[in-house]
Amino acid sequence: MVSLRYATKSTSDNVWALCDLIRDNKCDEIILFASVGNDLDDEEARWDNNLPLVVALAKYIIPHVDSVLVVFDGVFLTAARPPRYGEVRNLLDVAIASDKIYYSGQRAPLTSEMTPDQAVSTLINLGSIQPLTVESRAEYFSLLSNFTEDELVEMYSTQEMR
């Protein structure tokens, strides 16, 4: 098994890259995670409103060779603000149209300071995964936000009218 880390770019580039992998027939499976959230008891961490983050692990199998696991972590995607939520919404729309996307109900630790091998091992060992479907989308999204998607759409459309 070969482990690689996606070089995080802008959030729009990040979501396009992951959506392209979802559509790629050579990509076998993608697991979505939500990182840990802010520690509200830590005064400094309380103001970092990017957390939790979307984390992903994409698996390619090269026939007769090996599997390649690509970890997407760091400041990759977040649903914390209106434009960023739109990117996460687009990712989830593409993901539920596929039959190879799964998610973990267990929060992922921040892995961007780990080696790719350590990050992959940490994510794989978090526990069971479930298929991401229309029905399970809200459960995964609840790991990314204290609001539902409908509540965010309502809040953001109200803010845009001001």
DSSP file (Angstrom, degrees, kcal/mol; ACC not computed):
  #  RESIDUE AA STRUCTURE BP1 BP2  ACC     N-H-->O    O-->H-N    N-H-->O    O-->H-N    TCO  KAPPA ALPHA  PHI   PSI    X-CA   Y-CA   Z-CA
    1    1 A M              0   0    0      0, 0.0     2,-0.5     0, 0.0    67,-0.2   0.000 360.0 360.0 360.0 135.2    0.0    0.0    0.0
    2    2 A V  E     -a   68   0A   0     65,-2.6    67,-3.2     2,-0.0     2,-0.5  -0.933 360.0-156.0-111.3 132.4    1.2    3.4   -0.9
    3    3 A S  E     +a   69   0A   0     -2,-0.5     2,-0.3    65,-0.2   114,-0.2  -0.923  16.0 173.1-112.0 133.2    0.1    6.5    1.0
    4    4 A L  E     -a   70   0A   0     65,-2.8    67,-2.8    -2,-0.5     2,-0.5  -0.914  23.7-134.8-131.8 158.9    0.1   10.0   -0.4
    5    5 A R  E     -a   71   0A   0     -2,-0.3     2,-0.2    65,-0.2    67,-0.2  -0.970  22.0-124.6-117.2 131.3   -1.2   13.4    0.8
    6    6 A Y        -     0   0    0     65,-2.6     2,-1.0    -2,-0.5    67,-0.4  -0.536  28.6-119.6 -67.3 133.1   -3.1   15.7   -1.5
    7    7 A A        -     0   0    0     -2,-0.2    -1,-0.1    65,-0.1    65,-0.0  -0.677  33.7-128.1 -78.9 103.2   -1.4   19.1   -1.6
    8    8 A T        +     0   0    0     -2,-1.0     2,-0.1    65,-0.1     3,-0.1  -0.233  38.8 165.7 -57.9 134.3   -4.2   21.4   -0.3
    9    9 A K        -     0   0    0      1,-0.4    -1,-0.1    67,-0.1     2,-0.1  -0.147  51.0 -28.7-121.5-143.7   -4.9   24.3   -2.5
   10   10 A S     >  -     0   0    0      1,-0.1     4,-2.7    -2,-0.1    -1,-0.4  -0.404  64.9-111.8 -71.5 157.7   -7.8   26.8   -2.5
   11   11 A T  H  > S+     0   0    0      1,-0.2     4,-2.5     2,-0.2     5,-0.2   0.863 118.9  53.1 -62.7 -34.1  -11.1   25.3   -1.2
   12   12 A S  H  > S+     0   0    0      2,-0.2     4,-2.0     1,-0.2    -1,-0.2   0.915 111.1  46.1 -67.6 -40.1  -12.6   25.5   -4.6
   13   13 A D  H  > S+     0   0    0      2,-0.2     4,-2.5     1,-0.2    -2,-0.2   0.892 111.8  53.5 -64.2 -39.0   -9.7   23.6   -6.1
   14   14 A N  H  X S+     0   0    0     -4,-2.7     4,-2.3     2,-0.2    -2,-0.2   0.934 109.9  45.1 -62.2 -47.3  -10.0   21.1   -3.2
   15   15 A V  H  X S+     0   0    0     -4,-2.5     4,-2.6     1,-0.2    -1,-0.2   0.895 113.2  51.0 -67.1 -38.2  -13.7   20.4   -3.8
   16   16 A W  H  X S+     0   0    0     -4,-2.0     4,-2.6    -5,-0.2    -1,-0.2   0.928 110.0  50.4 -62.7 -43.7  -13.1   20.1   -7.6
   17   17 A A  H  X S+     0   0    0     -4,-2.5     4,-1.8     1,-0.2    -2,-0.2   0.928 113.4  44.4 -60.9 -45.6  -10.3   17.6   -7.0
   18   18 A L  H  X S+     0   0    0     -4,-2.3     4,-2.1     1,-0.2    -1,-0.2   0.899 113.1  50.7 -68.8 -39.1  -12.3   15.4   -4.7
   19   19 A C  H  X S+     0   0    0     -4,-2.6     4,-1.9     1,-0.2    -1,-0.2   0.887 108.2  53.7 -64.4 -37.6  -15.4   15.6   -7.0
   20   20 A D  H  X S+     0   0    0     -4,-2.6     4,-1.0     1,-0.2    -1,-0.2   0.897 108.5  49.7 -62.3 -39.3  -13.2   14.5   -9.9
   21   21 A L  H  < S+     0   0    0     -4,-1.8     3,-0.4     1,-0.2     6,-0.3   0.890 107.2  54.3 -66.4 -38.4  -12.0   11.5   -7.9
   22   22 A I  H  < S+     0   0    0     -4,-2.1    -1,-0.2     1,-0.2    -2,-0.2   0.906 112.4  44.1 -60.3 -40.4  -15.6   10.6   -7.1
   23   23 A R  H  < S+     0   0    0     -4,-1.9     2,-0.5    -5,-0.1    -1,-0.2   0.651  91.2 103.3 -78.5 -15.7  -16.4   10.6  -10.8
   24   24 A D    ><  -     0   0    0     -4,-1.0     3,-1.5    -3,-0.4    -3,-0.0  -0.563  62.8-152.3 -75.4 120.2  -13.2    8.7  -11.7
   25   25 A N  T 3  S+     0   0    0     -2,-0.5    -1,-0.2     1,-0.3    -4,-0.1   0.725  94.2  61.7 -63.6 -21.5  -14.0    5.0  -12.5
   26   26 A K  T 3  S+     0   0    0     34,-0.1    35,-0.7     2,-0.0     2,-0.6   0.642  83.1  89.9 -81.6 -13.7  -10.4    4.1  -11.4
   27   27 A C  E <   -B   60   0A   0     -3,-1.5    33,-0.2    -6,-0.3     3,-0.1  -0.761  60.8-167.9 -85.5 120.3  -11.0    5.4   -7.9
   28   28 A D  E     -     0   0A   0     31,-2.2     2,-0.3    -2,-0.6    32,-0.2   0.887  59.2  -8.2 -77.2 -43.0  -12.4    2.4   -5.8
   29   29 A E  E     -B   59   0A   0     30,-1.3    30,-3.1     2,-0.0     2,-0.4  -0.994  49.6-159.2-159.6 145.0  -13.7    4.1   -2.7
   30   30 A I  E     -Bc  58 101A   0     70,-2.3    72,-2.8    -2,-0.3     2,-0.5  -0.999   9.4-160.3-131.0 131.9  -13.7    7.4   -0.8
   31   31 A I  E     -Bc  57 102A   0     26,-2.5    26,-2.0    -2,-0.4     2,-0.4  -0.951   9.0-152.7-111.9 127.6  -14.3    7.7    2.9
   32   32 A L  E     +Bc  56 103A   0     70,-3.0    72,-2.1    -2,-0.5     2,-0.3  -0.789  15.9 179.4 -98.3 142.1  -15.4   11.1    4.3
   33   33 A F  E     -B   55   0A   0     22,-3.2    22,-2.1    -2,-0.4     2,-0.4  -0.871  23.5-135.1-130.1 164.2  -14.6   12.1    7.9
   34   34 A A  E     -B   54   0A   0     72,-0.4    74,-2.8    -2,-0.3    20,-0.2  -0.993  27.9-130.1-118.3 133.0  -15.3   15.2   10.0
   35   35 A S  B     -f  108   0B   0     18,-2.8    75,-0.1    -2,-0.4    72,-0.0  -0.170  38.1 -76.4 -72.6 172.2  -12.4   16.4   12.1
   36   36 A V        -     0   0    0     72,-1.6    17,-0.3    71,-0.1    -1,-0.2  -0.280  53.2-125.8 -60.2 156.5  -12.6   17.2   15.7
   37   37 A G        -     0   0    0      1,-0.2     2,-0.2    14,-0.2    -1,-0.1  -0.174  39.5 -60.5 -93.1-169.6  -14.3   20.5   16.5
   38   38 A N        -     0   0    0     13,-0.2     2,-1.1     8,-0.1    -1,-0.2  -0.470  43.0-123.6 -73.4 144.4  -13.1   23.4   18.5
   39   39 A D    >   -     0   0    0     -2,-0.2     3,-1.8     1,-0.2     7,-0.2  -0.801  23.3-164.1 -85.4 102.1  -12.3   23.0   22.2
   40   40 A L  T 3  S+     0   0    0     -2,-1.1    -1,-0.2     1,-0.3     6,-0.1   0.623  84.9  62.2 -69.3 -11.3  -14.7   25.6   23.6
   41   41 A D  T 3  S+     0   0    0      1,-0.1     2,-0.7    -3,-0.0    -1,-0.3   0.639  88.3  81.0 -83.8 -15.0  -12.8   25.6   26.9
   42   42 A D  S <> S-     0   0    0     -3,-1.8     4,-2.2     1,-0.2    -3,-0.1  -0.833  72.6-153.5 -94.6 113.1   -9.6   26.8   25.1
   43   43 A E  H  > S+     0   0    0     -2,-0.7     4,-0.5     1,-0.2    -1,-0.2   0.876  93.7  44.6 -55.9 -43.2  -10.0   30.6   24.7
   44   44 A E  H >4 S+     0   0    0      1,-0.2     3,-1.0     2,-0.2    -1,-0.2   0.922 114.2  48.1 -69.2 -43.9   -7.7   30.7   21.6
   45   45 A A  H >4 S+     0   0    0      1,-0.2     3,-1.6     2,-0.2    -2,-0.2   0.787  97.2  72.6 -67.4 -27.4   -9.3   27.7   19.9
   46   46 A R  H 3< S+     0   0    0     -4,-2.2    -1,-0.2     1,-0.3    -2,-0.2   0.811  96.9  49.9 -57.2 -30.6  -12.8   29.1   20.5
   47   47 A W  T << S+     0   0    0     -3,-1.0     2,-1.3    -4,-0.5    -1,-0.3   0.469  82.3  97.0 -93.0  -1.6  -12.2   31.7   17.8
   48   48 A D    X   +     0   0    0     -3,-1.6     3,-0.9    -4,-0.2    -1,-0.1  -0.718  50.0 176.7 -85.8  93.5  -11.0   29.3   15.1
   49   49 A N  T 3   +     0   0    0     -2,-1.3    -1,-0.1     1,-0.2    -3,-0.1   0.251  58.2  85.8 -89.3  15.9  -14.2   28.9   13.3
   50   50 A N  T 3  S+     0   0    0     29,-0.1    -1,-0.2    30,-0.1    30,-0.2   0.706  70.9 131.1 -82.4 -19.6  -12.9   26.6   10.6
   51   51 A L    <   +     0   0    0     -3,-0.9   -13,-0.2    27,-0.1   -14,-0.2  -0.566  42.5  46.0 -87.7 148.9  -13.4   23.5   12.6
   52   52 A P  S    S-     0   0    0      0, 0.0    27,-0.5     0, 0.0     2,-0.3   0.597  79.7-164.4 -75.4 160.5  -14.6   20.9   12.1
   53   53 A L  E     - D   0  78A   0    -17,-0.3   -18,-2.8    25,-0.1     2,-0.4  -0.773  24.2-108.7-110.1 153.5  -13.0   20.2    8.7
   54   54 A V  E     -BD  34  77A   0     23,-2.9    23,-0.6    -2,-0.3     2,-0.4  -0.683  37.6-173.3 -75.6 133.6  -13.9   17.7    6.0
   55   55 A V  E     -B   33   0A   0    -22,-2.1   -22,-3.2    -2,-0.4     2,-0.3  -0.971   2.9-172.1-126.1 143.2  -11.3   15.0    5.8
   56   56 A A  E     -BD  32  72A   0     16,-2.2    16,-3.1    -2,-0.4     2,-0.4  -0.970  18.8-158.9-139.7 155.0  -11.2   12.3    3.1
   57   57 A L  E     -BD  31  71A   0    -26,-2.0   -26,-2.5    -2,-0.3     2,-0.4  -0.972  14.6-164.1-132.8 116.3   -9.4    9.1    2.2
   58   58 A A  E     -BD  30  70A   0     12,-2.8    12,-2.8    -2,-0.4     2,-0.5  -0.856   4.9-154.6-106.0 136.0   -9.4    8.0   -1.5
   59   59 A K  E     -BD  29  69A   0    -30,-3.1   -31,-2.2    -2,-0.4   -30,-1.3  -0.940  11.6-178.8-117.3 122.6   -8.5    4.5   -2.5
   60   60 A Y  E     -BD  27  68A   0      8,-3.0     8,-3.0    -2,-0.5     2,-0.5  -0.928  13.2-153.6-110.6 140.4   -7.1    3.5   -5.9
   61   61 A I  E     - D   0  67A   0    -35,-0.7     6,-0.2    -2,-0.4    -2,-0.0  -0.972   3.5-156.0-114.7 121.0   -6.3   -0.1   -6.7
   62   62 A I  E >>  - D   0  66A   0      4,-3.1     3,-2.4    -2,-0.5     4,-0.9  -0.855  32.3-114.9 -94.0 112.0   -3.7   -0.5   -9.4
   63   63 A P  T 34 S-     0   0    0      0, 0.0     3,-0.0     0, 0.0    -1,-0.0  -0.165  92.5  -1.0 -52.8 133.8   -4.3   -4.0  -10.8
   64   64 A H  T 34 S+     0   0    0      1,-0.2    -3,-0.0     0, 0.0    -2,-0.0   0.547 130.9  63.9  65.4   9.9   -1.5   -6.5  -10.2
   65   65 A V  T <4 S-     0   0    0     -3,-2.4     2,-0.3     1,-0.3    -1,-0.2   0.611  99.5 -74.7-122.2 -77.1    0.5   -3.8   -8.4
   66   66 A D  E  <  - D   0  62A   0     -4,-0.9    -4,-3.1    -3,-0.0     2,-0.3  -0.965  40.4 -85.8-173.5 176.7   -0.8   -2.3   -5.2
   67   67 A S  E     - D   0  61A   0     -2,-0.3   -65,-2.6    -6,-0.2     2,-0.5  -0.813  30.6-150.5-103.2 150.6   -3.4    0.1   -3.7
   68   68 A V  E     -aD   2  60A   0     -8,-3.0    -8,-3.0    -2,-0.3     2,-0.5  -0.984   6.5-162.8-120.9 127.2   -2.8    3.8   -3.3
   69   69 A L  E     -aD   3  59A   0    -67,-3.2   -65,-2.8    -2,-0.5     2,-0.5  -0.951   3.0-163.6-113.0 125.0   -4.4    5.8   -0.5
   70   70 A V  E     -aD   4  58A   0    -12,-2.8   -12,-2.8    -2,-0.5     2,-0.4  -0.933   7.5-152.4-110.7 123.0   -4.6    9.5   -0.9
   71   71 A V  E     -aD   5  57A   0    -67,-2.8   -65,-2.6    -2,-0.5     2,-0.6  -0.805   4.8-162.5 -98.4 134.4   -5.4   11.5    2.3
   72   72 A F  E     + D   0  56A   0    -16,-3.1   -16,-2.2    -2,-0.4     2,-0.2  -0.951  37.9 128.9-113.2 107.3   -7.1   14.9    2.1
   73   73 A D  E     +     0   0A   0     -2,-0.6     2,-0.1   -67,-0.4   -65,-0.1  -0.730  23.8  65.2-145.7-166.9   -6.6   16.8    5.3
   74   74 A G  E    S-     0   0A   0     -2,-0.2     2,-2.4     1,-0.1     3,-0.4  -0.464 115.6 -15.5  78.2-158.3   -5.5   20.1    6.8
   75   75 A V  E    S+     0   0A   0      1,-0.2    -1,-0.1    -2,-0.1     3,-0.1  -0.532  95.4 136.4 -79.0  79.8   -7.5   23.2    6.0
   76   76 A F  E     -     0   0A   0     -2,-2.4     2,-0.3     1,-0.4    -1,-0.2   0.934  65.5 -18.1 -96.0 -64.4   -9.3   21.3    3.2
   77   77 A L  E     + D   0  54A   0    -23,-0.6   -23,-2.9    -3,-0.4    -1,-0.4  -0.990  58.2 179.1-147.0 148.0  -13.0   22.1    3.3
   78   78 A T  E     - D   0  53A   0     -2,-0.3    10,-0.3   -25,-0.2     3,-0.3  -0.986  28.8-147.2-146.3 153.5  -15.3   23.4    6.0
   79   79 A A        +     0   0    0    -27,-0.5     6,-0.2    65,-0.3   -26,-0.1   0.110  69.6 110.9-102.3  19.8  -19.0   24.3    6.2
   80   80 A A  S    S+     0   0    0    -30,-0.2    -1,-0.1   -28,-0.2   -29,-0.1   0.763  76.2  29.9 -71.9 -27.6  -18.3   27.2    8.6
   81   81 A R  S  > S-     0   0    0     -3,-0.3     4,-3.1     1,-0.1     5,-0.3  -0.904  90.1 -98.4-134.2 160.3  -19.2   30.1    6.3
   82   82 A P  H  > S+     0   0    0      0, 0.0     4,-1.9     0, 0.0     5,-0.1   0.867 118.8  41.3 -49.2 -54.3  -21.6   30.6    3.4
   83   83 A P  H  > S+     0   0    0      0, 0.0     4,-1.3     0, 0.0    -3,-0.0   0.902 117.8  49.1 -64.4 -35.9  -19.3   30.2    0.5
   84   84 A R  H  > S+     0   0    0     -3,-0.2     4,-2.0     1,-0.2     5,-0.2   0.890 107.0  54.5 -69.4 -39.0  -17.5   27.2    2.2
   85   85 A Y  H  X S+     0   0    0     -4,-3.1     4,-3.0     1,-0.2    -1,-0.2   0.905 103.9  57.1 -59.9 -39.3  -20.9   25.6    3.0
   86   86 A G  H  X S+     0   0    0     -4,-1.9     4,-2.2    -5,-0.3    -1,-0.2   0.875 105.9  49.9 -59.0 -37.8  -21.7   25.8   -0.7
   87   87 A E  H  X S+     0   0    0     -4,-1.3     4,-2.3     2,-0.2    -1,-0.2   0.911 111.6  47.2 -67.3 -42.3  -18.6   23.8   -1.6
   88   88 A V  H  X S+     0   0    0     -4,-2.0     4,-2.6   -10,-0.3    -2,-0.2   0.908 110.7  52.9 -65.0 -40.7  -19.4   21.1    1.0
   89   89 A R  H  X S+     0   0    0     -4,-3.0     4,-2.4     1,-0.2    -2,-0.2   0.927 109.3  48.9 -60.0 -44.8  -23.0   21.0   -0.4
   90   90 A N  H  X S+     0   0    0     -4,-2.2     4,-2.2     2,-0.2     5,-0.2   0.912 110.5  51.3 -61.3 -42.6  -21.6   20.5   -3.9
   91   91 A L  H  X S+     0   0    0     -4,-2.3     4,-2.7     1,-0.2    -2,-0.2   0.936 111.6  46.5 -58.7 -47.3  -19.3   17.7   -2.7
   92   92 A L  H  X S+     0   0    0     -4,-2.6     4,-2.5     2,-0.2    -1,-0.2   0.861 109.0  55.2 -67.0 -35.1  -22.2   15.9   -0.9
   93   93 A D  H  X S+     0   0    0     -4,-2.4     4,-0.7    -5,-0.2    -1,-0.2   0.937 113.6  41.0 -60.9 -46.1  -24.4   16.3   -4.0
   94   94 A V  H >< S+     0   0    0     -4,-2.2     3,-0.5     1,-0.2     4,-0.3   0.899 114.2  54.4 -67.2 -40.6  -21.8   14.6   -6.1
   95   95 A A  H >< S+     0   0    0     -4,-2.7     3,-1.6     1,-0.2     6,-0.3   0.898 104.7  50.7 -64.1 -42.8  -21.0   12.0   -3.4
   96   96 A I  H 3< S+     0   0    0     -4,-2.5    -1,-0.2     1,-0.3    38,-0.2   0.698 102.1  62.4 -74.1 -14.7  -24.5   10.7   -2.9
   97   97 A A  T << S+     0   0    0     -4,-0.7    -1,-0.3    -3,-0.5     2,-0.3   0.574  99.3  71.9 -79.4  -8.5  -24.9   10.2   -6.7
   98   98 A S  S <  S-     0   0    0     -3,-1.6     3,-0.3    -4,-0.3   -75,-0.1  -0.689  71.3-147.1-104.8 157.6  -22.0    7.7   -6.4
   99   99 A D  S    S+     0   0    0     -2,-0.3    -3,-0.1     1,-0.1    -1,-0.1   0.201  89.9  66.7-106.2  15.8  -22.1    4.2   -4.9
  100  100 A K  S    S+     0   0    0     -5,-0.2   -70,-2.3   -78,-0.1     2,-0.5   0.214  73.3 103.2-120.4  15.9  -18.5    4.3   -3.6
  101  101 A I  E     +c   30   0A   0     -6,-0.3    31,-2.8    -3,-0.3     2,-0.3  -0.869  41.8 171.3-106.5 131.6  -18.6    7.0   -1.0
  102  102 A Y  E     -cE  31 131A   0    -72,-2.8   -70,-3.0    -2,-0.5     2,-0.3  -0.804  13.8-153.5-126.6 167.0  -18.7    6.1    2.7
  103  103 A Y  E     -cE  32 130A   0     27,-2.6    27,-2.5    -2,-0.3     2,-0.4  -0.982  12.4-129.8-142.5 157.6  -18.4    8.1    5.9
  104  104 A S  E     - E   0 129A   0    -72,-2.1   -70,-0.2    -2,-0.3    25,-0.2  -0.893   2.4-155.0-105.5 135.2  -17.3    7.6    9.4
  105  105 A G  S    S+     0   0    0     23,-0.6     2,-0.5    -2,-0.4    -1,-0.1   0.493  76.2  89.6 -82.2  -4.1  -19.4    8.6   12.3
  106  106 A Q  S    S-     0   0    0     22,-0.3   -72,-0.4     1,-0.0    -2,-0.1  -0.815  86.3-116.5 -95.8 129.5  -16.3    8.9   14.4
  107  107 A R        -     0   0    0     -2,-0.5   -72,-0.2   -74,-0.1   -71,-0.1  -0.367  27.4-130.3 -65.0 141.5  -14.5   12.2   14.4
  108  108 A A  B     -f   35   0B   0    -74,-2.8   -72,-1.6    -4,-0.1    -1,-0.1  -0.724  15.5-123.8 -92.3 139.9  -11.1   12.2   13.0
  109  109 A P        -     0   0    0      0, 0.0     2,-0.6     0, 0.0    -1,-0.1  -0.346  45.2 -83.9 -69.8 164.7   -8.1   13.8   14.8
  110  110 A L        +     0   0    0      1,-0.1     3,-0.2   -75,-0.1   -37,-0.0  -0.627  54.1 174.1 -72.2 119.2   -6.2   16.5   13.0
  111  111 A T    >   +     0   0    0     -2,-0.6     3,-2.0     1,-0.1    -1,-0.1   0.407  45.6 101.7-110.5  -0.2   -3.8   14.5   10.9
  112  112 A S  T 3  S+     0   0    0      1,-0.3    -1,-0.1     7,-0.1   -39,-0.1   0.722  82.9  53.2 -65.9 -19.7   -2.0   17.1    8.7
  113  113 A E  T 3  S+     0   0    0     -3,-0.2    -1,-0.3     2,-0.1     2,-0.1   0.524  96.9  86.4 -89.0  -5.8    1.1   17.1   10.9
  114  114 A M  S <  S-     0   0    0     -3,-2.0    -3,-0.0     1,-0.1     0, 0.0  -0.458  91.1 -98.7 -85.6 162.9    1.4   13.3   10.6
  115  115 A T     >  -     0   0    0     -2,-0.1     4,-2.8     1,-0.1     5,-0.2  -0.404  40.6-106.1 -68.5 160.1    3.2   11.5    7.7
  116  116 A P  H  > S+     0   0    0      0, 0.0     4,-2.7     0, 0.0     5,-0.2   0.907 122.8  51.9 -55.7 -41.3    0.8   10.2    5.0
  117  117 A D  H  > S+     0   0    0   -114,-0.2     4,-2.4     1,-0.2     5,-0.2   0.923 111.8  45.6 -61.2 -44.3    1.3    6.7    6.3
  118  118 A Q  H  > S+     0   0    0      2,-0.2     4,-2.6     1,-0.2    -1,-0.2   0.910 113.2  50.0 -65.3 -41.9    0.4    7.7    9.9
  119  119 A A  H  X S+     0   0    0     -4,-2.8     4,-2.5     2,-0.2     5,-0.2   0.930 112.0  47.3 -63.1 -45.7   -2.6    9.7    8.7
  120  120 A V  H  X S+     0   0    0     -4,-2.7     4,-2.8    -5,-0.2     5,-0.2   0.934 113.1  48.7 -61.3 -46.7   -3.9    6.8    6.6
  121  121 A S  H  X S+     0   0    0     -4,-2.4     4,-1.7    -5,-0.2    -2,-0.2   0.912 112.0  49.4 -60.4 -43.5   -3.4    4.4    9.5
  122  122 A T  H  < S+     0   0    0     -4,-2.6    -1,-0.2     2,-0.2    -2,-0.2   0.929 114.4  44.3 -61.6 -46.5   -5.2    6.7   12.0
  123  123 A L  H >< S+     0   0    0     -4,-2.5     3,-1.5     1,-0.2     4,-0.2   0.915 112.0  51.4 -67.9 -43.4   -8.2    7.3    9.7
  124  124 A I  H >< S+     0   0    0     -4,-2.8     3,-0.7     1,-0.3    -1,-0.2   0.845 108.9  52.9 -62.5 -32.9   -8.6    3.6    8.7
  125  125 A N  T 3< S+     0   0    0     -4,-1.7    -1,-0.3    -5,-0.2    -2,-0.2   0.293  79.1  96.8 -89.0  11.3   -8.5    2.6   12.4
  126  126 A L  T <  S-     0   0    0     -3,-1.5     2,-0.3     1,-0.3    -1,-0.2   0.707  92.1-106.6 -73.7 -18.2  -11.3    5.0   13.5
  127  127 A G    <   -     0   0    0     -3,-0.7    -1,-0.3    -4,-0.2   -21,-0.0  -0.857  62.0  -2.0 128.2-163.8  -14.0    2.3   13.2
  128  128 A S        -     0   0    0     -2,-0.3   -23,-0.6    -3,-0.1     2,-0.3  -0.166  54.7-149.5 -68.4 156.6  -16.8    1.3   11.0
  129  129 A I  E     -E  104   0A   0    -25,-0.2   -25,-0.2   -24,-0.1    -1,-0.1  -0.891   3.8-154.1-123.3 155.7  -18.0    3.2    8.0
  130  130 A Q  E     -E  103   0A   0    -27,-2.5   -27,-2.6    -2,-0.3     2,-0.1  -0.921  31.1 -96.2-125.5 151.9  -21.4    3.6    6.4
  131  131 A P  E     -E  102   0A   0      0, 0.0     2,-0.7     0, 0.0   -29,-0.3  -0.435  36.7-123.7 -63.7 139.8  -22.5    4.3    2.8
  132  132 A L        +     0   0    0    -31,-2.8   -31,-0.2   -37,-0.1     2,-0.2  -0.799  49.1 156.6 -85.8 116.6  -23.2    8.0    2.2
  133  133 A T     >  -     0   0    0     -2,-0.7     4,-1.5     1,-0.1   -37,-0.1  -0.749  60.8 -92.2-130.9 175.3  -26.7    8.1    0.9
  134  134 A V  T  4 S+     0   0    0     -2,-0.2     4,-0.5   -38,-0.2     3,-0.2   0.905 128.5  48.2 -55.5 -41.0  -29.6   10.6    0.6
  135  135 A E  T  4 S+     0   0    0      1,-0.2     4,-0.3     2,-0.1     3,-0.3   0.841 116.2  40.5 -71.5 -34.4  -30.8    9.1    3.9
  136  136 A S  T  > S+     0   0    0      1,-0.2     4,-2.1     2,-0.1     3,-0.3   0.533  89.2  91.9 -94.2  -6.1  -27.4    9.3    5.8
  137  137 A R  H  X S+     0   0    0     -4,-1.5     4,-2.9     1,-0.2     5,-0.2   0.905  85.2  51.5 -54.3 -46.3  -26.3   12.7    4.4
  138  138 A A  H  > S+     0   0    0     -4,-0.5     4,-1.9    -3,-0.3    -1,-0.2   0.862 107.4  53.6 -62.5 -36.1  -27.8   14.6    7.4
  139  139 A E  H  4 S+     0   0    0     -3,-0.3     4,-0.5    -4,-0.3    -1,-0.2   0.938 112.2  43.4 -65.1 -45.8  -26.1   12.3    9.8
  140  140 A Y  H >< S+     0   0    0     -4,-2.1     3,-1.7     1,-0.2     4,-0.5   0.937 112.9  52.7 -63.2 -44.7  -22.7   13.0    8.2
  141  141 A F  H >X S+     0   0    0     -4,-2.9     3,-1.6     1,-0.3     4,-1.4   0.831  97.2  66.4 -62.7 -30.6  -23.4   16.7    7.9
  142  142 A S  T 3< S+     0   0    0     -4,-1.9    -1,-0.3     1,-0.3    -2,-0.2   0.726  95.6  58.3 -63.7 -19.1  -24.3   16.9   11.6
  143  143 A L  T <4 S+     0   0    0     -3,-1.7    -1,-0.3    -4,-0.5    -2,-0.2   0.700 109.3  44.5 -78.4 -19.9  -20.6   16.1   12.3
  144  144 A L  T <4 S+     0   0    0     -3,-1.6   -65,-0.3    -4,-0.5     2,-0.3   0.662 122.6  18.8 -96.4 -20.1  -19.6   19.2   10.3
  145  145 A S     <  -     0   0    0     -4,-1.4    -1,-0.2     2,-0.1     4,-0.1  -0.996  56.7-135.5-152.5 150.2  -22.1   21.7   11.7
  146  146 A N  S    S+     0   0    0     -2,-0.3     2,-0.3    -3,-0.1    -4,-0.1   0.533  95.0  68.7 -80.5  -7.3  -24.4   22.3   14.6
  147  147 A F  S    S-     0   0    0     -6,-0.1     2,-0.1     1,-0.0    -2,-0.1  -0.775  86.9-117.7-108.0 154.4  -27.0   23.4   12.0
  148  148 A T     >  -     0   0    0     -2,-0.3     4,-2.1     1,-0.1     5,-0.2  -0.410  32.9-107.9 -78.4 166.9  -28.8   21.3    9.5
  149  149 A E  H  > S+     0   0    0      1,-0.2     4,-2.6     2,-0.2     5,-0.2   0.908 121.6  53.2 -62.8 -40.6  -28.3   22.1    5.8
  150  150 A D  H  > S+     0   0    0      1,-0.2     4,-2.2     2,-0.2    -1,-0.2   0.901 108.4  49.9 -61.1 -40.6  -31.8   23.5    5.6
  151  151 A E  H  > S+     0   0    0      2,-0.2     4,-2.7     1,-0.2    -1,-0.2   0.899 111.1  49.2 -65.2 -39.8  -31.0   25.8    8.5
  152  152 A L  H  X S+     0   0    0     -4,-2.1     4,-3.1     2,-0.2     5,-0.3   0.918 109.8  50.8 -65.6 -42.8  -27.8   27.0    6.9
  153  153 A V  H  X S+     0   0    0     -4,-2.6     4,-2.3     1,-0.2     5,-0.2   0.928 113.0  46.9 -59.4 -44.1  -29.5   27.7    3.6
  154  154 A E  H  X S+     0   0    0     -4,-2.2     4,-1.8    -5,-0.2    -2,-0.2   0.931 114.8  45.6 -63.7 -46.8  -32.2   29.7    5.4
  155  155 A M  H  X S+     0   0    0     -4,-2.7     4,-2.3     1,-0.2    -2,-0.2   0.931 115.6  45.8 -62.5 -46.4  -29.6   31.7    7.5
  156  156 A Y  H  X S+     0   0    0     -4,-3.1     4,-2.0     1,-0.2    -1,-0.2   0.862 111.6  50.3 -70.6 -35.5  -27.3   32.4    4.5
  157  157 A S  H  X S+     0   0    0     -4,-2.3     4,-0.9    -5,-0.3    -1,-0.2   0.860 111.3  50.3 -70.1 -32.9  -30.2   33.4    2.2
  158  158 A T  H  X S+     0   0    0     -4,-1.8     4,-0.6    -5,-0.2     3,-0.4   0.905 110.7  49.3 -67.8 -41.9  -31.4   35.8    4.9
  159  159 A Q  H >< S+     0   0    0     -4,-2.3     3,-1.0     1,-0.2    -2,-0.2   0.880 107.1  54.9 -64.2 -38.7  -27.9   37.3    5.3
  160  160 A E  H 3< S+     0   0    0     -4,-2.0    -1,-0.2     1,-0.3    -2,-0.2   0.765 101.8  58.9 -67.6 -24.2  -27.6   37.8    1.6
  161  161 A M  H 3<        0   0    0     -4,-0.9    -1,-0.3    -3,-0.4    -2,-0.2   0.688 360.0 360.0 -77.7 -17.6  -30.8   39.8    1.5
  162  162 A R    <<        0   0    0     -3,-1.0    -1,-0.2    -4,-0.6    -2,-0.2   0.479 360.0 360.0 -75.6 360.0  -29.4   42.4    4.0
